[in-house]
Amino acid sequence: MIIIDPVAMGDVSFSRASEATYFDAAGVLQTAPPDTLRVTYDPADLSKAPYALVEKAKTNFIRNNTMQGAVVGTVAPLPTGWTTSSVAGVGLSIEVTEIGSYSGIDCVDVRIFGTPSQNSGSTIDFALANYIAALPEQLFALSCYLKLAAGSISPNFNLALSLSERTSGGAQIGAAANGPIINLGSQADLLIRHDFYKTTINADVRFVVPRLRFNVYGGQPTDFTIRIGLPQFEYDEVTSPIKTSGAAVTRAADVVGPGAGLVYSNVPITEQVYNAATTYAKDAVVYNPATHLTHRSMIDTNKGGALTDLSKWAKGVATNRWKMFDELNNTQTTNPDEIVVVLTPEVISEGFYVGNVQADEIHLSQADALEGLVFRETTSLVESSGGSSYYDWCFRPPYYKDYFVTQSMLPYASGLVTVVLRRIGGVPKCGMCIVGPVDDFGPSLYGLSAEGKDYSSTLFEFDGTSETVFRPYAKRMSVDVQVDNTQIDYVQQRLFERRQRLLVWIGGPYGATAVCGRYESFKIVIPGLLKSDMALQIGGGV
């Protein structure tokens, strides 16, 4: 019997003092305004689960990566602040053939052509010699989106990101350090981000120049066009793109506030916040931000007073955003196309459960502020009805699973859990969303029974006609669990601590044995020295 103990959900603050970039569900680079948490996708594989992007403050030292100042034309200027080396001097020509944006990534197409007079390691430098200050033993990360836009590259052509260390006077110290060879021919039509890490090694280094290096060979005709997008140069690690247009830009740190709960939701709050100075008509609905509960006015000209005054206000259910986090399985959060939430449990939480779900697929991910993305899973909720015959297999309609549960998340207390329920063109719904620690009381024994309780009723008239009133339903379960005798005291104490607590009980591999509810009773029978049987009665919440 596996138990997931839900973490209590509250509002968790989030702040960031600057804009920041992320990739949306279509793989397009977007800009999030300050104080907005980013949920980003992998543009190379949009089917993967998105994740919450939380980064420390970082600076892009390349002053112009949005191609300002570039002009299309033969022997035309490169973007302002860029330059070349060993290009014209060996008989090559260079021109900008296109300036544009591809999936939100600012790019410039640079054509290099001609027959070089000698072998040369030519470069496109993303900064001038005295732009970026550096000291010995500093770790830098250079990244750049690249694509072969036109032409062809010979097999012995070497393309790589590179770093040149310079003295205080701008002279290069020794040979530049080059990253791994980049094979653009294997990228097909993709614009891919490549990176290179390098620690400065020279005692006299005072500046560094990030660059793109390519080899040309004397007497061998050359004609190719490289698409270069958003080059970025920063300390320590490669982070989300930071756009610049004339000066280095610092992206502020993402700061998640204290406490456990909801950090982000794409479900808008449409309910009206209660204001004691406002006069409300009868049946007007307001909500209390402190409790996330709605209240309905019981009288006309309702002004002042507390929402707890039952002569004026009737307590309702949670707001639409918070229905999936209340303790009522039959109240559902809804939103067109997809529901996206980000949670921070603040305790090691390997268990996750959603119930009373109506969606086509669920994306679940876990990201740590220091480690980055650590877990992701995408699951279709569309199931084949199967059957034992050819007819059943071909003609019985598929069905939608109304739950999803996993105990496989990694033990990160500081992680952010991102949940996406998707039904594109429809309205996904979620009645319960739970994340929390996992407890294992022992294996369930054969004979487990799963039940359903329907609270609807049918009223019959004297003439035999009837009227059905539909109400919520609840799942129930009766199960015997084998408990090690050494764990009897622990199990009993944990159950007493959790009395009247809403828990997720997983009795077996079937959805019918995953119940979100409270235990009604338990009984431990100790027949011997090693193992005992515990009978559990679990009543599902409505």
C-alpha positions in Angstrom: 0.0 0.0 0.0 1.5 3.2 -1.2 0.4 6.5 0.3 1.0 10.0 -1.1 0.7 12.6 1.6 -0.4 15.9 0.0 1.5 19.1 0.6 -0.8 21.9 1.6 -1.0 24.4 -1.2 -0.8 28.1 -0.6 0.1 31.1 -2.8 3.9 31.4 -3.4 5.4 34.6 -4.6 7.7 34.9 -7.6 9.8 37.8 -8.7 12.4 38.8 -11.3 13.5 42.4 -11.8 13.9 42.1 -15.6 12.5 40.5 -18.7 13.7 37.0 -19.7 13.2 34.6 -22.6 11.7 31.2 -23.0 10.3 28.9 -25.7 6.6 28.5 -26.0 4.6 25.4 -27.0 5.2 26.2 -30.7 9.0 26.4 -30.3 9.1 30.2 -30.7 11.4 32.2 -28.5 9.3 34.6 -26.4 10.0 37.3 -23.8 8.4 37.1 -20.4 7.8 40.4 -18.6 9.4 41.0 -15.1 8.0 39.0 -12.2 6.5 36.3 -14.5 7.6 32.7 -14.1 8.7 31.1 -17.4 7.5 27.6 -18.4 9.7 26.7 -21.3 9.7 23.9 -24.0 12.5 22.1 -25.7 12.4 23.6 -29.3 14.3 20.5 -30.6 11.4 18.2 -29.4 8.2 20.0 -28.5 6.6 16.7 -27.4 8.7 16.6 -24.3 7.3 18.0 -21.1 7.9 21.7 -20.5 9.5 22.8 -17.3 9.8 25.8 -15.0 12.8 27.9 -15.8 14.5 29.4 -12.7 18.0 30.9 -13.3 20.4 33.0 -11.3 21.4 36.5 -12.6 23.6 36.3 -15.7 25.1 38.8 -18.1 25.6 38.4 -21.8 28.9 40.2 -22.6 28.3 40.3 -26.3 27.0 43.8 -26.8 25.0 43.2 -30.0 23.5 39.8 -30.7 20.3 41.1 -32.4 22.2 42.1 -35.5 21.9 45.8 -35.1 23.9 47.7 -37.8 24.1 44.8 -40.3 23.4 45.6 -43.9 22.6 43.2 -46.7 25.0 43.5 -49.6 28.4 42.6 -51.0 31.3 43.6 -48.6 28.5 45.0 -46.3 29.0 45.7 -42.7 28.6 42.9 -40.2 26.5 43.7 -37.0 28.0 46.6 -35.0 30.8 45.4 -32.8 31.5 42.3 -34.9 34.6 41.9 -37.0 36.6 39.3 -39.0 40.2 38.1 -39.1 42.1 36.3 -41.8 39.3 36.7 -44.4 40.1 39.5 -46.8 43.8 39.0 -46.2 43.7 35.5 -47.8 41.6 36.5 -50.7 38.1 35.7 -49.5 35.0 37.9 -49.7 32.3 38.2 -47.1 28.8 39.5 -47.4 25.6 39.7 -45.4 22.9 38.0 -47.4 19.9 38.1 -45.0 18.9 39.5 -41.7 15.8 38.1 -40.0 14.2 36.3 -37.1 13.5 32.6 -37.1 11.2 31.2 -34.4 12.0 34.4 -32.4 15.8 34.0 -32.8 17.5 37.0 -34.3 19.8 35.8 -37.1 22.2 37.1 -39.7 23.3 35.0 -42.8 27.0 35.5 -43.6 28.3 34.3 -47.0 32.0 33.6 -47.3 33.3 32.9 -50.8 36.4 32.9 -53.0 39.6 31.0 -53.5 41.9 31.6 -50.6 45.6 32.2 -51.4 46.8 30.0 -48.4 45.6 27.8 -45.6 44.0 29.9 -42.9 42.0 29.8 -39.7 39.6 32.6 -40.3 37.1 33.9 -37.8 34.0 36.0 -37.2 34.6 37.8 -33.9 31.5 38.7 -31.8 33.4 41.5 -29.9 36.3 43.9 -30.4 39.6 43.2 -28.7 39.0 45.5 -25.7 35.2 44.9 -25.1 35.1 42.0 -22.6 37.3 42.2 -19.5 38.8 38.9 -18.1 41.2 37.6 -15.5 43.1 34.3 -15.3 41.2 31.2 -14.3 37.7 32.5 -15.2 35.2 30.0 -16.7 33.3 31.4 -19.7 30.5 29.8 -21.7 30.0 30.7 -25.3 26.9 29.7 -27.2 25.4 30.4 -30.6 22.6 29.2 -32.8 24.0 27.9 -36.2 22.8 26.5 -39.4 24.3 26.0 -42.9 22.0 28.4 -44.9 23.4 27.8 -48.4 26.3 26.3 -50.2 28.3 23.3 -49.1 31.2 22.6 -46.8 34.0 20.3 -47.8 34.7 17.3 -45.6 38.0 18.7 -44.3 36.4 22.0 -43.3 36.5 22.6 -39.6 34.0 24.9 -37.9 34.1 25.6 -34.2 33.4 28.1 -31.5 36.6 29.7 -30.2 38.0 32.0 -27.5 41.0 34.3 -27.9 42.8 35.6 -24.8 44.2 39.1 -25.1 46.6 41.3 -23.2 45.7 44.8 -21.8 46.9 46.2 -25.2 44.6 43.8 -27.2 47.3 41.5 -28.5 46.4 37.8 -28.7 48.2 35.5 -26.2 49.3 32.3 -27.9 46.8 30.3 -30.0 43.1 30.7 -29.5 41.3 27.9 -27.8 38.8 26.1 -30.0 35.7 24.1 -29.1 34.6 20.8 -30.6 34.2 20.6 -34.4 30.6 21.5 -35.4 29.2 19.5 -38.3 26.5 21.7 -39.8 25.8 19.2 -42.6 24.3 16.8 -40.0 21.7 19.3 -38.8 19.4 19.1 -41.8 17.3 22.2 -41.7 17.5 22.9 -38.0 18.8 26.0 -36.3 20.7 24.4 -33.3 22.4 26.0 -30.3 26.0 25.0 -29.9 28.2 25.8 -26.9 31.8 25.9 -25.7 33.2 26.2 -22.2 36.7 27.6 -21.6 38.7 28.7 -18.5 41.3 31.4 -19.2 44.8 30.1 -18.6 47.2 33.0 -19.3 48.5 35.1 -16.4 48.5 38.2 -18.6 45.0 37.9 -19.9 42.9 41.1 -19.5 40.4 40.7 -22.3 38.8 37.9 -24.2 37.2 37.7 -27.7 34.5 35.1 -28.4 34.4 34.0 -32.0 33.3 31.6 -34.7 36.3 29.9 -36.4 36.5 28.2 -39.7 39.4 26.7 -41.7 40.0 27.5 -45.4 42.6 25.9 -47.6 44.8 27.6 -50.2 43.7 27.1 -53.8 40.4 25.4 -52.8 37.3 27.3 -53.9 35.0 28.2 -51.0 31.4 29.3 -51.0 29.1 28.8 -48.1 26.6 30.8 -46.0 26.3 30.4 -42.3 23.2 31.5 -40.4 24.3 32.9 -37.0 21.7 33.5 -34.3 21.9 35.1 -30.8 25.5 34.5 -29.8 25.9 34.7 -26.1 29.0 34.9 -23.8 28.6 34.6 -20.1 30.2 33.2 -16.9 30.1 29.6 -15.8 27.2 28.1 -17.8 24.9 28.5 -20.8 21.5 29.9 -19.9 18.4 31.1 -21.7 19.1 33.6 -24.5 19.7 37.2 -23.4 19.1 39.7 -26.2 21.5 42.7 -26.6 21.5 45.6 -29.0 24.4 47.9 -28.1 25.5 47.1 -24.5 25.9 44.0 -22.3 22.6 43.0 -20.7 22.1 41.4 -17.3 19.0 39.2 -16.8 18.0 39.4 -13.1 17.7 36.3 -10.9 14.4 34.3 -10.7 13.3 34.3 -7.0 10.7 31.9 -5.7 9.3 33.0 -2.4 9.1 31.0 0.8 6.5 28.4 1.6 4.9 25.5 -0.3 2.2 25.8 -2.9 1.3 27.3 -6.2 3.9 29.5 -7.9 2.2 29.9 -11.3 -1.0 29.1 -13.1 -2.2 30.0 -16.5 -5.9 29.7 -15.3 -7.1 33.3 -15.0 -8.9 34.6 -11.9 -12.2 35.9 -13.2 -14.0 36.0 -9.9 -14.5 39.4 -8.2 -12.4 40.1 -5.1 -14.5 41.0 -2.1 -14.4 44.7 -1.1 -16.1 45.7 2.1 -16.7 49.2 0.7 -18.7 47.9 -2.3 -22.4 47.3 -2.2 -23.5 43.9 -3.6 -26.8 42.8 -5.0 -28.4 39.5 -4.0 -26.7 36.4 -5.6 -23.6 38.4 -6.4 -20.5 36.2 -6.2 -17.2 37.3 -4.7 -14.1 35.5 -3.5 -11.7 35.8 -0.6 -8.0 35.9 -1.7 -6.9 34.6 1.6 -8.9 31.3 1.4 -9.6 31.2 -2.4 -13.2 30.5 -1.6 -16.2 32.1 -3.3 -19.2 33.5 -1.4 -22.7 34.4 -2.6 -24.6 37.4 -1.4 -27.8 36.4 0.5 -29.4 39.9 0.5 -29.7 43.0 -1.6 -27.6 46.1 -0.8 -25.1 43.9 0.9 -22.3 46.2 2.2 -19.6 45.8 4.8 -19.3 43.1 7.3 -17.3 39.8 7.2 -17.7 37.0 4.7 -18.1 34.7 7.7 -21.5 36.3 8.4 -23.8 33.6 7.2 -26.8 35.9 7.4 -25.3 37.9 4.5 -22.9 35.5 2.7 -23.2 31.8 1.8 -19.9 30.0 1.4 -19.4 28.4 -2.0 -16.6 26.4 -3.6 -13.1 27.4 -4.5 -12.3 29.7 -7.4 -11.8 28.0 -10.8 -8.0 28.3 -10.4 -8.1 26.6 -7.0 -10.7 23.9 -7.5 -8.0 21.4 -8.4 -6.3 22.1 -5.1 -9.3 21.9 -2.7 -10.4 18.7 -1.0 -13.3 18.1 -3.3 -12.7 15.7 -6.1 -15.8 16.6 -8.0 -15.1 20.3 -8.4 -12.9 20.8 -11.5 -10.6 23.5 -12.7 -11.2 24.2 -16.4 -9.3 26.2 -19.0 -9.3 26.2 -22.8 -6.7 24.0 -24.5 -4.4 23.4 -21.5 -4.0 23.9 -17.8 -0.5 24.8 -16.7 0.5 25.0 -13.1 3.9 25.2 -11.3 4.1 23.9 -7.7 6.9 24.0 -5.1 6.5 21.4 -2.4 9.5 22.4 -0.2 9.8 18.8 1.0 11.1 15.7 -0.7 8.0 14.8 -2.8 8.3 11.7 -5.1 4.5 11.2 -5.4 2.1 12.9 -7.8 -1.5 12.4 -8.5 -4.3 14.0 -10.5 -7.9 12.8 -10.3 -11.2 13.4 -12.0 -9.3 14.5 -15.0 -10.6 15.1 -18.5 -7.6 15.6 -20.9 -5.8 14.0 -23.8 -2.3 14.0 -22.2 -0.4 15.1 -19.2 3.1 16.5 -19.1 5.0 16.4 -15.8 8.4 17.7 -15.0 10.6 18.6 -12.1 13.3 21.3 -12.1 15.8 22.2 -9.4 17.1 25.7 -8.9 20.7 24.5 -8.9 20.5 21.3 -11.0 18.1 22.5 -13.7 15.7 19.9 -15.3 15.9 16.6 -13.4 12.7 14.7 -14.3 10.1 14.8 -17.1 7.4 12.5 -18.3 4.7 12.7 -20.9 1.7 10.4 -20.8 -1.3 10.0 -23.1 -4.6 9.6 -21.2 -6.2 8.0 -24.2 -6.4 4.2 -23.6 -7.4 1.4 -25.9 -10.4 -0.5 -24.5 -8.8 -3.7 -25.7 -11.0 -6.7 -25.3 -10.6 -10.4 -26.0 -11.8 -10.5 -29.6 -10.9 -9.1 -33.0 -14.2 -7.2 -33.0 -13.5 -5.6 -29.6 -10.0 -4.6 -30.6 -11.3 -2.9 -33.8 -14.6 -1.5 -32.9 -14.8 -0.9 -29.1 -14.1 2.9 -28.6 -11.1 4.0 -26.7 -11.6 5.6 -23.4 -9.9 8.4 -21.4 -8.2 7.7 -18.1 -9.6 10.0 -15.5 -6.4 9.8 -13.3 -2.7 9.8 -13.4 -0.3 8.8 -10.6 3.5 8.3 -10.3 5.9 7.7 -7.5 9.0 8.3 -9.7 9.8 11.9 -9.2 13.3 12.6 -7.8 14.0 13.5 -4.2 14.5 17.2 -4.6 13.0 19.3 -1.8 13.7 22.5 -3.6 12.3 21.4 -6.9 9.6 23.0 -9.0 6.9 20.7 -10.3 5.3 21.7 -13.6 2.0 20.1 -14.6 0.4 20.5 -18.0 -3.0 19.0 -18.8 -3.7 19.4 -22.5 -6.7 19.0 -24.8 -6.1 21.2 -27.8 -9.3 22.6 -29.3 -11.2 21.5 -26.1 -11.4 22.3 -22.4 -9.2 20.1 -20.1 -10.5 19.7 -16.6 -8.9 18.6 -13.3 -10.6 17.8 -10.0 -7.6 17.0 -7.8 -3.9 17.8 -8.1 -1.6 16.4 -5.4 2.1 16.3 -4.8 3.8 15.0 -1.7 6.0 12.5 0.1 5.5 8.8 -0.4 5.1 6.2 2.3 5.0 2.4 1.8 3.2 0.4 4.4 3.7 -3.0 2.7 2.3 -5.0 -0.1 -1.5 -5.2 -0.7 -2.9 -8.8 -0.5 -5.2 -10.6 -2.9 -8.9 -9.9 -2.2 -8.7 -6.1 -2.5 -12.1 -4.7 -3.4 -12.8 -1.4 -5.2 -16.2 0.2 -4.8 -18.1 3.2 -6.0 -20.6 5.3 -4.1 -23.1 7.4 -6.1 -24.7 10.2 -4.1 -27.3 10.9 -6.9 -30.9 10.2 -6.2 -34.1 9.3 -8.2 -37.5 10.5 -7.0 -40.6 8.7 -8.2 -44.0 10.3 -8.6 -47.4 8.6 -7.9 -47.8 7.8 -11.6 -44.4 6.0 -11.8 -42.6 8.9 -13.5 -39.2 9.8 -12.0 -36.7 12.6 -11.9 -33.0 12.0 -11.2 -30.8 14.5 -9.4 -27.2 14.0 -10.2 -24.7 14.5 -7.4 -21.0 13.7 -6.8 -19.7 10.2 -6.6 -16.8 8.7 -4.6 -14.5 5.8 -4.9 -14.0 3.4 -1.9 -11.6 0.6 -1.2 -11.2 -2.3 1.2 -7.8 -3.8 1.3 -5.6 -6.0 3.5 -2.0 -5.0 3.7 0.9 -7.1 4.9 3.0 -5.2 7.4 6.4 -6.3 8.8 6.1 -6.7 12.6 9.0 -4.3 13.0 6.9 -1.6 11.3 3.6 -2.1 13.3 4.2 0.8 15.7 5.4 3.1 12.9 2.4 2.3 10.7 -0.1 2.7 13.5 1.4 6.1 14.6 1.5 7.4 11.0 -2.2 6.4 10.5 -3.3 8.1 13.8 -1.3 11.2 12.7 -3.2 11.3 9.4 -6.7 10.7 10.7 -9.3 12.7 8.7 -6.5 13.7 6.3 -7.1 13.5 2.6 -4.5 11.1 1.2 -3.9 9.2 -2.0 -4.0 5.5 -1.5 -2.5 3.2 -4.2 -3.5 -0.4 -3.5 -2.5 -1.9 -6.8 -1.6 -1.3 -10.5 -5.2 -0.4 -11.6 -6.9 2.9 -11.6 -9.7 1.5 -9.5 -7.3 0.9 -6.7 -6.0 4.6 -6.7 -8.3 6.4 -4.2 -8.1 9.9 -3.0 -9.8 9.9 0.4 -9.6 9.3 4.1 -9.4 6.0 5.9 -12.4 5.1 8.0 -10.8 2.4 10.1 -7.8 0.1 10.3 -7.3 -3.2 12.1 -3.9 -4.9 12.6 -4.0 -8.7 13.3 -0.7 -10.1 14.6 -0.7 -13.8 13.9 3.1 -14.5 14.3 6.5 -13.1 14.8 7.4 -11.8 11.3 4.3 -10.5 9.4 0.9 -9.1 10.3 -2.2 -8.3 8.3 -3.8 -4.8 8.4 -7.3 -4.4 7.2 -8.0 -0.9 5.8 -11.3 0.7 5.0 -10.8 3.8 2.8 -13.6 6.2 1.9 -13.1 8.4 -1.1 -13.7 12.1 -1.0 -16.4 13.7 -3.3 
